Amino acid sequence: MKNKVLKINPKDNVLVALQDIQIGEKIRFEGQHYEVMENIPAKHKFFIENLPKGSDVLMYGILVGKTEFEVKKGERMSVGNTKHAAEPYAYRAKDYHWTAPDISQFKGRTFDGYYRSNGEVGTANYWLFIPAVFCENRNLDIIKEALHNELGYAVGDKYKEYTHHLLGAFQKGEDLGNISLAPVIEPKERVFKNIDGIKFLNHSGGCGGTRQDSALLSKLLAAYADHPNVAGVTVLSLGCQHLQVENLKKDLQERNPDFDKPLFVFEQQTAQSEETLIKQAIHDTFIGLIEINKMERKPAGLEKLVLGVKCGGSDGFSGISANPAVGYTADLLVSLGGKVLLAEFPELCGAEQEMIDRSVSREIAEKFIRLMTEYDALAHQAGSGFYMNPSPGNIKDGLITDAIKSVGAARKGGLSPVTDVLDYTEKATQSGLNLVCTPGNDVEATTGKAAAGATLILFTTGLGTPTGNPVCPTIKVATNSALAVRMADIIDIDTGPIIEGEKTIAEMGEDILNYCIEVASGRAIPKAVLLNQDDFIPWKKGVSL
């Protein structure tokens, strides 16, 4: 490791500990000497000058907090001495310039994807089951078990085998402590070689809430049906729910007037019996699977990729290693003509002015301002606010204020101009960096990102987050090598070498794009996909941070 500490921006008045620093230890950095007044765990920060009460705390060169009382040089930043603060923001005419990265090694590169009739290219080929209302979730579960097990999409159930052995030992009066976890049971070989999965969007909506909730859910489900990674759809409806199938079809038609994928609809209240409904749904879907299995991957330019960038379980290294590395990947893809989706509006608190200044038009900037203002006002009406976003895990690992978390989180979007701003469920149509209004909540955010059209998601994490998405392959990127080793079963990429000084952000960003190409081509399978981490939570447009 080159240094024990890092100063992110010359304006900063705190240093980040890259490894544990003991009380009394003298740190030399950039010609200055600092003696820490307490233990500084790796990922945390300490002040590099005495600051009176109410002073600005600067990181990334911007305001991220205010001191609650006088702090001393060498003192650790904490929730006790520092509170969230961020600069006000507004539209101002600004001519934004950025330096695009070198894309020479990626020019002419392709990935092998699935072409759709509208010209979009999927990174996977899925059949999708959608319940129009939560009443149909149990029927979906029955169908899922039948199709997954017989067609080779089930994850090998070592835990079922483990429970079986525990039961046997208990019945024989044996010591349960001697029962070990069975090795992974290999699933059956896939029957349909060109179908990457059969996915199920179980949810808790469609009825019982407000009509607005059902209307928004309908748009979300239509977005998933129209997703480039989806080749066919089966809908199960009860019949009497708020979210009528005709409304779903109408939203689908509005989103894509030329929608031509197989779409099978089954309504339980008009079926002869539940058994008849399930049998017919399985039968017709099986016929559909035979048809979409005829599709094959073909080369496509990298401009056809739509990359969602997300962080969850963030730590004090997120804004230093994984997020800027993913941001470099994002800039590479934008330079190649692709689309990048940056969401999580509560985690842009403190980075608003930068996003406004990078917007390519006043109209786009003002849409961002409106959506941010409305969202924050809604949170305050509920007695909360963006400042309450950091979780206990975030704080424990060095993200003391929401602005620190947010400005670091924003780095995963790179530095390119903002070409569009999308409300929840709106589809990305502009190349370049798109801002998507979603909560910071991991699953709600990835759910919304896929609805905007993401065909791959890069998910950075410092603490480890076991989540994915039903229709969008999700790649986990660790901020530190200790996490990558400890949770190797869910992590795909380790950006710890940045912290260790072994790789630059640019080198790691290039590595990440190369891996994305492999995943998009079906040659590499992310851990979230292997584990069937198909998490799906619709946002009801309430307060969710």
PLY file of the C-alpha trace (Angstrom):
ply
format ascii 1.0
element vertex 545
property float x
property float y
property float z
element edge 544
property int vertex1
property int vertex2
end_header
0.00 0.00 0.00
1.45 3.39 -0.97
-0.16 5.50 1.77
-2.04 4.98 5.00
-4.33 7.91 4.22
-5.98 9.58 1.25
-7.03 13.14 0.54
-9.73 12.91 -2.11
-9.70 16.58 -3.12
-7.18 19.35 -2.37
-9.96 21.40 -0.71
-10.81 18.68 1.81
-10.21 19.25 5.53
-10.34 15.55 6.42
-8.19 12.56 5.50
-9.50 9.05 4.86
-7.76 6.17 6.67
-6.90 3.43 4.18
-5.94 1.10 7.04
-6.32 1.13 10.82
-4.40 3.93 12.54
-3.64 3.70 16.26
-4.00 6.53 18.77
-0.88 8.66 18.97
0.39 7.43 15.62
2.10 10.13 13.59
1.05 10.31 9.94
3.08 12.13 7.34
1.21 13.11 4.20
2.02 15.63 1.47
4.67 17.34 3.61
2.42 17.64 6.67
2.48 15.73 9.96
-0.66 14.60 11.80
-0.90 12.89 15.18
-4.25 11.13 15.62
-6.00 11.67 18.95
-7.88 8.34 18.92
-7.98 5.08 17.02
-9.05 5.66 13.42
-10.47 2.48 11.83
-9.87 1.95 8.14
-12.52 3.75 6.01
-13.06 6.48 8.64
-11.86 10.10 8.51
-9.99 12.47 10.80
-9.77 16.25 10.77
-6.54 17.84 9.54
-7.10 21.20 11.26
-8.83 22.66 14.29
-12.38 23.68 13.42
-14.77 25.83 15.50
-18.39 24.79 16.05
-20.49 25.20 12.88
-17.53 24.92 10.50
-17.88 23.41 7.05
-16.63 19.85 6.66
-15.36 19.26 3.14
-14.90 15.99 1.25
-14.67 15.50 -2.51
-14.09 19.27 -2.49
-17.67 20.07 -1.42
-19.71 20.57 1.75
-20.71 17.26 3.35
-21.38 18.35 6.95
-21.06 20.88 9.75
-19.22 20.47 13.02
-21.52 20.19 16.06
-18.85 21.63 18.34
-15.19 22.54 18.19
-13.05 19.69 16.84
-9.30 19.22 16.99
-6.71 18.31 14.42
-6.31 14.52 14.46
-9.80 13.90 15.89
-11.97 11.24 14.28
-15.09 12.37 12.42
-18.22 10.85 13.98
-22.00 11.24 14.11
-21.43 13.00 17.43
-19.27 15.82 16.10
-20.48 16.10 12.49
-24.00 16.49 11.11
-25.23 16.34 7.54
-25.13 19.54 5.51
-25.26 20.24 1.78
-25.14 23.32 -0.39
-28.40 24.62 -1.89
-28.78 24.00 -5.59
-30.36 25.77 -8.55
-30.17 25.91 -12.31
-27.38 28.07 -13.68
-26.26 28.34 -17.27
-22.99 26.48 -17.48
-21.04 25.11 -20.41
-19.93 21.70 -19.14
-16.85 20.07 -20.66
-15.45 16.68 -19.88
-12.52 14.65 -21.14
-13.70 11.33 -22.54
-11.54 8.31 -21.67
-9.41 6.46 -24.19
-11.68 3.88 -25.86
-9.22 2.58 -28.45
-9.11 -0.95 -27.01
-12.92 -1.20 -27.13
-13.58 0.24 -30.59
-15.12 -2.40 -32.83
-15.73 -4.75 -29.90
-19.06 -6.60 -29.80
-21.08 -8.75 -27.46
-23.30 -11.69 -28.41
-26.88 -10.75 -27.60
-30.49 -11.44 -28.52
-31.98 -9.08 -31.10
-35.57 -7.90 -30.65
-37.82 -6.67 -33.45
-37.53 -3.03 -32.30
-33.73 -3.08 -32.69
-32.92 -3.47 -29.00
-30.50 -6.20 -27.98
-30.86 -8.28 -24.84
-28.01 -9.71 -22.80
-30.23 -12.67 -21.84
-33.28 -14.53 -23.13
-35.96 -14.97 -20.46
-39.58 -16.06 -20.27
-41.48 -13.93 -17.75
-44.44 -14.80 -15.51
-46.42 -11.82 -14.18
-49.25 -11.86 -11.60
-51.73 -9.03 -12.16
-52.48 -9.21 -8.42
-50.88 -10.73 -5.34
-53.71 -13.31 -5.14
-51.95 -15.21 -7.95
-48.55 -15.47 -6.22
-49.25 -18.99 -4.92
-50.16 -20.21 -8.39
-46.92 -18.71 -9.69
-44.99 -20.54 -6.98
-46.55 -23.86 -8.03
-45.72 -23.23 -11.68
-42.21 -22.10 -10.80
-41.44 -25.30 -8.89
-42.76 -27.41 -11.76
-40.95 -25.61 -14.58
-37.69 -24.87 -12.77
-37.18 -28.42 -11.58
-38.11 -30.16 -14.84
-36.45 -27.76 -17.28
-33.14 -27.35 -15.43
-33.43 -23.84 -13.97
-33.59 -24.73 -10.26
-30.60 -24.04 -8.02
-29.18 -27.30 -6.60
-30.89 -27.56 -3.20
-28.12 -28.54 -0.79
-30.15 -27.10 2.09
-33.03 -29.48 1.47
-30.55 -32.35 1.58
-29.00 -30.90 4.76
-32.42 -30.73 6.44
-33.10 -34.32 5.34
-29.89 -35.47 7.07
-30.74 -33.50 10.22
-34.15 -35.14 10.34
-32.63 -38.58 9.91
-30.10 -37.98 12.68
-32.81 -36.65 15.01
-35.02 -39.68 14.41
-32.07 -41.99 15.17
-31.09 -40.05 18.28
-27.71 -39.09 16.80
-25.64 -35.97 17.50
-26.88 -33.19 15.21
-23.54 -31.40 15.45
-21.90 -33.99 13.24
-24.11 -33.26 10.23
-22.22 -31.30 7.58
-23.64 -29.30 4.72
-23.92 -31.39 1.60
-22.04 -30.29 -1.52
-23.99 -28.32 -4.11
-26.42 -30.53 -5.97
-26.03 -29.91 -9.66
-29.34 -28.98 -11.29
-30.66 -30.88 -14.26
-29.23 -30.02 -17.65
-31.27 -27.31 -19.33
-33.76 -28.53 -21.88
-33.83 -25.21 -23.77
-30.24 -24.19 -24.51
-31.10 -20.68 -25.77
-33.34 -19.74 -22.84
-31.40 -18.32 -19.91
-34.22 -18.58 -17.40
-37.91 -18.54 -16.53
-38.58 -15.61 -14.21
-41.45 -14.81 -11.83
-42.43 -11.32 -10.65
-44.25 -12.09 -7.38
-45.42 -8.87 -5.73
-47.86 -7.55 -3.11
-49.85 -5.15 -5.30
-52.57 -5.02 -7.92
-55.42 -4.49 -5.48
-56.20 -3.33 -1.96
-54.05 -0.21 -2.10
-54.82 3.00 -3.93
-55.79 3.05 -7.59
-52.66 5.12 -8.17
-50.54 2.29 -6.76
-52.13 -0.19 -9.15
-51.73 2.19 -12.10
-48.03 2.64 -11.36
-47.58 -1.12 -10.90
-49.22 -1.66 -14.29
-46.64 0.62 -15.95
-43.85 -1.19 -14.13
-45.05 -4.64 -15.21
-45.48 -3.39 -18.78
-41.86 -2.15 -18.68
-40.68 -5.61 -17.64
-42.74 -7.33 -20.33
-41.18 -4.99 -22.91
-37.64 -5.44 -21.52
-34.96 -6.39 -24.10
-34.00 -9.45 -22.02
-37.57 -10.80 -22.10
-38.75 -12.91 -25.04
-42.20 -13.99 -23.90
-44.73 -13.34 -21.12
-47.41 -15.26 -19.22
-49.87 -13.22 -17.12
-52.03 -14.71 -14.36
-55.06 -12.66 -13.30
-57.71 -13.26 -10.67
-60.23 -11.09 -12.52
-61.71 -8.67 -10.00
-58.56 -6.75 -9.01
-57.81 -3.07 -9.52
-55.08 -3.83 -12.03
-57.15 -5.12 -14.88
-55.39 -6.98 -17.69
-56.78 -4.49 -20.20
-54.98 -1.70 -18.32
-51.74 -3.66 -18.46
-52.16 -4.21 -22.20
-52.90 -0.52 -22.69
-49.71 0.48 -20.84
-47.75 -2.05 -22.86
-49.14 -0.65 -26.10
-48.28 2.92 -25.04
-44.74 1.90 -24.17
-44.21 -0.10 -27.35
-46.91 0.17 -30.06
-45.14 -2.59 -32.02
-44.94 -5.08 -29.14
-44.92 -8.53 -30.75
-43.66 -10.96 -28.12
-45.81 -13.99 -27.18
-48.25 -12.83 -24.45
-50.48 -15.42 -22.75
-53.17 -14.32 -20.28
-55.06 -16.61 -17.89
-57.88 -15.45 -15.61
-58.78 -17.62 -12.64
-62.35 -16.44 -12.08
-63.32 -17.50 -15.61
-61.36 -20.77 -15.53
-63.06 -24.11 -14.94
-60.84 -24.71 -11.91
-57.49 -23.74 -10.43
-56.05 -26.99 -11.76
-57.28 -26.16 -15.25
-55.75 -22.67 -15.03
-52.33 -23.95 -13.96
-52.24 -26.81 -16.48
-53.19 -24.50 -19.35
-50.64 -21.88 -18.29
-47.88 -24.50 -18.16
-48.96 -26.04 -21.47
-49.14 -22.81 -23.45
-45.94 -21.46 -21.90
-44.14 -24.69 -22.83
-45.19 -24.16 -26.45
-43.89 -20.58 -26.20
-40.58 -21.79 -24.79
-40.13 -24.05 -27.78
-40.49 -21.02 -30.07
-38.18 -18.61 -28.24
-35.56 -21.34 -27.90
-35.07 -20.95 -31.67
-33.48 -17.53 -31.04
-29.68 -17.41 -30.99
-27.13 -14.89 -29.80
-25.63 -12.67 -32.51
-22.87 -10.01 -32.41
-23.95 -6.50 -31.47
-22.02 -3.27 -30.96
-21.35 -2.07 -27.42
-23.61 0.92 -28.09
-26.51 -1.52 -27.65
-25.66 -2.06 -23.97
-27.74 -0.32 -21.29
-25.79 -0.29 -18.03
-27.44 0.38 -14.68
-25.08 1.42 -11.86
-26.07 0.83 -8.24
-24.47 0.72 -4.77
-25.73 -1.03 -1.66
-24.23 -2.01 1.67
-21.83 0.90 1.08
-18.74 1.57 3.17
-16.09 4.25 3.52
-14.22 2.87 0.51
-17.23 2.89 -1.86
-16.57 6.42 -3.10
-12.83 5.73 -3.43
-12.55 2.36 -5.16
-15.62 0.56 -6.56
-17.81 3.57 -7.39
-15.19 5.60 -9.31
-14.04 2.42 -11.08
-17.61 1.72 -12.17
-17.86 5.40 -13.07
-14.89 4.99 -15.40
-16.65 1.98 -16.96
-19.74 4.17 -17.38
-17.71 6.86 -19.14
-16.18 4.26 -21.46
-19.63 2.98 -22.43
-21.01 6.49 -22.93
-18.04 7.26 -25.19
-18.89 4.13 -27.19
-22.50 5.30 -27.69
-24.18 3.21 -24.98
-26.61 4.18 -22.22
-25.86 4.44 -18.49
-28.56 4.68 -15.80
-27.76 6.34 -12.45
-30.65 6.20 -9.97
-31.15 6.41 -6.15
-32.24 10.06 -5.83
-31.88 10.11 -2.00
-28.23 9.27 -2.64
-27.69 12.28 -4.88
-28.28 14.63 -1.93
-25.24 16.89 -1.91
-24.37 16.10 -5.53
-27.36 17.94 -7.02
-25.50 20.99 -8.26
-22.97 18.86 -10.08
-25.76 16.94 -11.85
-27.53 20.17 -12.74
-24.35 21.72 -14.13
-23.69 18.59 -16.21
-27.18 18.55 -17.77
-27.19 19.12 -21.52
-30.25 21.40 -21.41
-32.19 23.58 -19.00
-35.27 21.40 -19.50
-33.42 18.30 -18.30
-31.86 20.16 -15.36
-35.23 21.53 -14.24
-36.87 18.11 -14.44
-34.15 16.78 -12.14
-34.66 19.69 -9.74
-38.43 19.10 -9.69
-38.17 15.38 -9.01
-35.54 15.87 -6.28
-37.52 18.66 -4.62
-40.80 16.72 -4.67
-39.14 13.58 -3.31
-37.37 15.42 -0.47
-40.56 17.31 0.43
-42.47 14.04 0.62
-39.84 12.66 3.00
-40.03 15.74 5.23
-43.84 15.54 5.33
-43.43 12.07 6.83
-41.06 13.42 9.48
-37.95 12.15 7.71
-35.54 13.47 5.10
-32.64 12.50 2.90
-30.29 13.26 5.80
-31.59 10.08 7.51
-30.48 7.87 4.62
-27.25 6.32 5.98
-27.90 2.96 7.64
-26.20 1.81 10.86
-23.89 -0.33 8.71
-22.99 2.66 6.52
-22.17 4.79 9.59
-20.16 2.04 11.27
-17.98 1.79 8.15
-17.29 5.49 7.78
-20.24 7.08 5.96
-21.10 9.62 8.65
-23.48 11.92 6.74
-25.82 11.46 3.80
-23.79 13.95 1.77
-20.62 11.86 2.23
-22.53 8.77 1.16
-24.26 10.54 -1.72
-21.28 12.29 -3.26
-19.35 9.01 -3.16
-22.36 7.18 -4.60
-22.67 9.66 -7.47
-19.15 8.76 -8.64
-20.40 5.48 -10.09
-22.16 7.51 -12.79
-18.84 8.80 -14.11
-18.22 12.32 -15.37
-20.08 12.48 -18.69
-22.89 14.98 -19.38
-26.41 14.15 -18.17
-28.39 13.55 -21.37
-31.80 12.77 -19.82
-33.75 12.53 -16.56
-36.40 9.83 -16.16
-39.24 9.46 -13.70
-39.98 6.01 -12.28
-40.91 3.48 -15.05
-39.93 5.87 -17.88
-37.80 4.23 -20.55
-34.29 5.39 -21.42
-34.16 6.43 -25.06
-31.15 8.78 -25.10
-27.57 7.57 -25.35
-25.33 8.79 -22.56
-25.89 9.22 -18.82
-29.53 9.09 -17.71
-30.69 9.93 -14.15
-33.56 7.65 -13.02
-35.81 8.60 -10.09
-35.87 5.66 -7.66
-35.40 5.20 -3.91
-31.99 4.28 -2.54
-33.43 0.99 -1.27
-31.39 -1.70 -3.01
-34.19 -3.79 -4.49
-36.56 -0.90 -5.24
-33.70 0.82 -7.07
-32.65 -2.19 -9.14
-36.33 -2.88 -9.90
-36.70 0.66 -11.24
-33.42 0.55 -13.13
-34.50 -2.57 -15.03
-37.83 -0.87 -15.80
-35.89 1.98 -17.43
-34.25 -0.60 -19.70
-30.98 -1.65 -18.03
-29.71 -4.86 -19.60
-26.82 -5.19 -17.12
-26.46 -3.81 -13.59
-23.14 -3.11 -11.87
-23.82 -3.26 -8.12
-21.03 -2.01 -5.85
-20.92 -3.01 -2.19
-18.54 -2.55 0.73
-20.39 -4.67 3.27
-21.88 -7.35 1.01
-25.42 -7.37 -0.42
-27.06 -10.61 -1.65
-29.48 -9.24 -4.20
-30.13 -9.34 -7.92
-32.90 -8.76 -10.46
-35.19 -11.19 -12.32
-34.54 -9.91 -15.85
-31.27 -7.97 -15.60
-28.01 -9.82 -14.82
-26.50 -8.13 -11.76
-22.72 -8.00 -11.28
-21.43 -7.50 -7.72
-18.37 -5.30 -7.29
-16.58 -5.30 -3.92
-14.94 -2.12 -2.62
-12.30 -4.03 -0.68
-10.45 -7.34 -0.96
-11.39 -8.55 2.54
-15.07 -8.53 1.51
-14.30 -10.18 -1.83
-12.61 -13.07 0.00
-15.11 -13.34 2.87
-18.19 -13.30 0.62
-16.73 -14.86 -2.50
-20.00 -16.70 -3.10
-21.77 -13.44 -4.03
-18.94 -11.17 -5.29
-17.84 -11.08 -8.95
-15.22 -8.32 -9.05
-12.76 -7.03 -6.43
-11.68 -3.37 -6.63
-9.55 -3.68 -3.49
-6.37 -3.38 -5.59
-7.23 0.33 -5.97
-7.04 0.79 -2.18
-3.81 -1.22 -2.08
-2.27 0.96 -4.79
-1.89 -2.00 -7.14
-4.28 -0.77 -9.84
-5.54 2.58 -11.04
-9.20 3.49 -11.30
-8.88 3.52 -15.09
-7.31 0.04 -15.20
-10.04 -1.36 -12.98
-12.75 0.39 -15.01
-11.43 -1.26 -18.17
-11.37 -4.65 -16.43
-15.00 -4.18 -15.40
-16.12 -3.35 -18.95
-14.34 -6.44 -20.25
-16.22 -8.54 -17.71
-19.50 -6.85 -18.68
-18.91 -7.90 -22.29
-18.43 -11.51 -21.18
-21.62 -11.45 -19.11
-23.59 -9.74 -21.89
-22.47 -12.53 -24.23
-23.50 -15.32 -21.87
-19.91 -16.50 -21.51
-19.67 -15.46 -17.85
-22.50 -15.88 -15.33
-22.63 -13.48 -12.34
-23.08 -14.99 -8.87
-26.48 -13.32 -8.45
-27.73 -15.12 -11.56
-26.24 -18.46 -10.50
-27.98 -18.14 -7.13
-31.33 -17.08 -8.66
-31.30 -13.85 -6.66
-34.40 -12.56 -8.45
-35.45 -9.72 -6.16
-38.36 -7.53 -7.26
-39.99 -4.80 -5.13
-42.23 -2.21 -6.84
-42.03 1.32 -5.43
-45.39 2.82 -4.45
-44.00 6.36 -4.71
-44.17 6.75 -0.94
-41.27 7.66 1.34
-38.46 5.17 0.80
-34.84 6.14 1.34
0 1
1 2
2 3
3 4
4 5
5 6
6 7
7 8
8 9
9 10
10 11
11 12
12 13
13 14
14 15
15 16
16 17
17 18
18 19
19 20
20 21
21 22
22 23
23 24
24 25
25 26
26 27
27 28
28 29
29 30
30 31
31 32
32 33
33 34
34 35
35 36
36 37
37 38
38 39
39 40
40 41
41 42
42 43
43 44
44 45
45 46
46 47
47 48
48 49
49 50
50 51
51 52
52 53
53 54
54 55
55 56
56 57
57 58
58 59
59 60
60 61
61 62
62 63
63 64
64 65
65 66
66 67
67 68
68 69
69 70
70 71
71 72
72 73
73 74
74 75
75 76
76 77
77 78
78 79
79 80
80 81
81 82
82 83
83 84
84 85
85 86
86 87
87 88
88 89
89 90
90 91
91 92
92 93
93 94
94 95
95 96
96 97
97 98
98 99
99 100
100 101
101 102
102 103
103 104
104 105
105 106
106 107
107 108
108 109
109 110
110 111
111 112
112 113
113 114
114 115
115 116
116 117
117 118
118 119
119 120
120 121
121 122
122 123
123 124
124 125
125 126
126 127
127 128
128 129
129 130
130 131
131 132
132 133
133 134
134 135
135 136
136 137
137 138
138 139
139 140
140 141
141 142
142 143
143 144
144 145
145 146
146 147
147 148
148 149
149 150
150 151
151 152
152 153
153 154
154 155
155 156
156 157
157 158
158 159
159 160
160 161
161 162
162 163
163 164
164 165
165 166
166 167
167 168
168 169
169 170
170 171
171 172
172 173
173 174
174 175
175 176
176 177
177 178
178 179
179 180
180 181
181 182
182 183
183 184
184 185
185 186
186 187
187 188
188 189
189 190
190 191
191 192
192 193
193 194
194 195
195 196
196 197
197 198
198 199
199 200
200 201
201 202
202 203
203 204
204 205
205 206
206 207
207 208
208 209
209 210
210 211
211 212
212 213
213 214
214 215
215 216
216 217
217 218
218 219
219 220
220 221
221 222
222 223
223 224
224 225
225 226
226 227
227 228
228 229
229 230
230 231
231 232
232 233
233 234
234 235
235 236
236 237
237 238
238 239
239 240
240 241
241 242
242 243
243 244
244 245
245 246
246 247
247 248
248 249
249 250
250 251
251 252
252 253
253 254
254 255
255 256
256 257
257 258
258 259
259 260
260 261
261 262
262 263
263 264
264 265
265 266
266 267
267 268
268 269
269 270
270 271
271 272
272 273
273 274
274 275
275 276
276 277
277 278
278 279
279 280
280 281
281 282
282 283
283 284
284 285
285 286
286 287
287 288
288 289
289 290
290 291
291 292
292 293
293 294
294 295
295 296
296 297
297 298
298 299
299 300
300 301
301 302
302 303
303 304
304 305
305 306
306 307
307 308
308 309
309 310
310 311
311 312
312 313
313 314
314 315
315 316
316 317
317 318
318 319
319 320
320 321
321 322
322 323
323 324
324 325
325 326
326 327
327 328
328 329
329 330
330 331
331 332
332 333
333 334
334 335
335 336
336 337
337 338
338 339
339 340
340 341
341 342
342 343
343 344
344 345
345 346
346 347
347 348
348 349
349 350
350 351
351 352
352 353
353 354
354 355
355 356
356 357
357 358
358 359
359 360
360 361
361 362
362 363
363 364
364 365
365 366
366 367
367 368
368 369
369 370
370 371
371 372
372 373
373 374
374 375
375 376
376 377
377 378
378 379
379 380
380 381
381 382
382 383
383 384
384 385
385 386
386 387
387 388
388 389
389 390
390 391
391 392
392 393
393 394
394 395
395 396
396 397
397 398
398 399
399 400
400 401
401 402
402 403
403 404
404 405
405 406
406 407
407 408
408 409
409 410
410 411
411 412
412 413
413 414
414 415
415 416
416 417
417 418
418 419
419 420
420 421
421 422
422 423
423 424
424 425
425 426
426 427
427 428
428 429
429 430
430 431
431 432
432 433
433 434
434 435
435 436
436 437
437 438
438 439
439 440
440 441
441 442
442 443
443 444
444 445
445 446
446 447
447 448
448 449
449 450
450 451
451 452
452 453
453 454
454 455
455 456
456 457
457 458
458 459
459 460
460 461
461 462
462 463
463 464
464 465
465 466
466 467
467 468
468 469
469 470
470 471
471 472
472 473
473 474
474 475
475 476
476 477
477 478
478 479
479 480
480 481
481 482
482 483
483 484
484 485
485 486
486 487
487 488
488 489
489 490
490 491
491 492
492 493
493 494
494 495
495 496
496 497
497 498
498 499
499 500
500 501
501 502
502 503
503 504
504 505
505 506
506 507
507 508
508 509
509 510
510 511
511 512
512 513
513 514
514 515
515 516
516 517
517 518
518 519
519 520
520 521
521 522
522 523
523 524
524 525
525 526
526 527
527 528
528 529
529 530
530 531
531 532
532 533
533 534
534 535
535 536
536 537
537 538
538 539
539 540
540 541
541 542
542 543
543 544
